[in-house]
Amino acid sequence: MTAQAPPKKTRKATRPAKTKHLASVENMAPADLASVEAAEKADLIRWDAEYVVKEQLLPYRSVRVLKEKCYKREVFHHNDGGRITFSPMSIRAEHQRTLVAPLAA
């Protein structure tokens, strides 16, 4: 048997790293920067089903019905560690899903 050279590892083609808005943040005014940071923090908010029903963010009157709809995957939600939670994004997606166009008069 003859000795063979080990195969050369070729690197995967990688995409350049994505930067969200680093270039534009440097040029922004402080008020604009504060609004961007507030919007990013707002997307991290999570509400439980009780809060969503109490504040009427979705058209469900009882927590149990809302949770059952989530278990059946009929409502947009997050399953954080086995707990049903809602973010502003999931509330918007659910409103968009159940949107009914008005009839033309």
C-alpha positions as CSV (number, residue, x, y, z in Angstrom):
1,M,0.0,0.0,0.0
2,T,1.2,3.4,-0.7
3,A,0.7,6.3,1.6
4,Q,-1.8,8.9,0.5
5,A,-1.7,12.5,1.5
6,P,-4.6,13.5,3.8
7,P,-7.5,15.3,2.0
8,K,-7.3,19.0,2.2
9,K,-10.2,20.7,4.0
10,T,-11.9,23.3,2.0
11,R,-13.7,26.1,3.8
12,K,-17.3,26.7,3.2
13,A,-18.2,29.8,1.3
14,T,-19.5,32.2,4.0
15,R,-21.6,35.3,3.6
16,P,-20.3,38.6,4.9
17,A,-21.5,39.3,8.5
18,K,-24.8,41.2,8.5
19,T,-24.8,44.5,10.3
20,K,-28.2,45.7,11.2
21,H,-27.7,49.4,11.1
22,L,-24.2,50.1,12.4
23,A,-23.3,52.5,9.6
24,S,-26.5,54.5,9.9
25,V,-26.4,54.6,13.7
26,E,-23.2,56.7,13.6
27,N,-24.9,59.4,11.5
28,M,-28.2,59.5,13.4
29,A,-29.3,62.2,15.7
30,P,-29.7,61.4,19.4
31,A,-33.6,61.6,19.1
32,D,-33.6,59.1,16.2
33,L,-31.2,56.8,18.0
34,A,-33.5,56.8,21.1
35,S,-36.5,55.9,19.0
36,V,-34.6,53.0,17.4
37,E,-33.5,51.7,20.8
38,A,-37.1,52.0,22.1
39,A,-38.4,50.1,19.1
40,E,-35.8,47.3,19.6
41,K,-36.8,47.0,23.3
42,A,-40.5,46.9,22.4
43,D,-39.9,43.8,20.3
44,L,-38.4,42.0,23.4
45,I,-41.6,42.5,25.4
46,R,-43.5,39.3,26.1
47,W,-47.0,39.1,27.5
48,D,-48.8,36.1,29.0
49,A,-52.3,35.0,28.0
50,E,-53.9,36.6,31.0
51,Y,-52.5,40.1,30.2
52,V,-53.5,39.7,26.5
53,V,-57.1,38.9,27.5
54,K,-57.3,41.6,30.2
55,E,-56.0,44.3,27.8
56,Q,-58.1,43.0,24.9
57,L,-55.1,42.8,22.6
58,L,-56.8,39.8,20.8
59,P,-60.5,39.1,20.3
60,Y,-60.8,36.4,23.0
61,R,-62.7,36.8,26.2
62,S,-61.3,34.0,28.3
63,V,-57.7,32.8,28.9
64,R,-58.7,29.2,28.6
65,V,-60.0,29.6,25.0
66,L,-56.9,31.6,24.0
67,K,-54.6,28.9,25.4
68,E,-56.6,26.1,23.7
69,K,-56.3,27.9,20.4
70,C,-52.5,28.2,21.0
71,Y,-52.2,24.5,21.8
72,K,-54.0,23.7,18.5
73,R,-51.6,26.2,16.8
74,E,-54.5,28.3,15.5
75,V,-53.1,31.6,17.0
76,F,-49.6,33.1,16.5
77,H,-47.7,32.9,19.8
78,H,-44.3,32.0,21.3
79,N,-43.7,28.8,23.4
80,D,-41.0,30.1,25.7
81,G,-39.9,27.2,27.9
82,G,-43.3,25.6,27.7
83,R,-45.2,28.9,28.5
84,I,-47.4,30.6,26.0
85,T,-46.4,34.2,25.5
86,F,-47.2,36.9,23.0
87,S,-44.9,39.5,21.6
88,P,-45.9,42.6,19.7
89,M,-44.9,40.8,16.5
90,S,-47.2,37.8,17.2
91,I,-50.1,40.2,18.1
92,R,-49.6,42.0,14.8
93,A,-49.4,38.7,12.9
94,E,-52.6,37.5,14.4
95,H,-54.4,40.7,13.6
96,Q,-53.1,40.5,10.0
97,R,-54.3,36.9,9.8
98,T,-57.8,37.6,11.1
99,L,-58.2,40.9,9.1
100,V,-61.5,41.2,7.3
101,A,-61.8,43.6,4.5
102,P,-64.9,45.8,4.6
103,L,-67.5,45.3,1.9
104,A,-67.7,48.0,-0.7
105,A,-70.7,50.2,-0.3
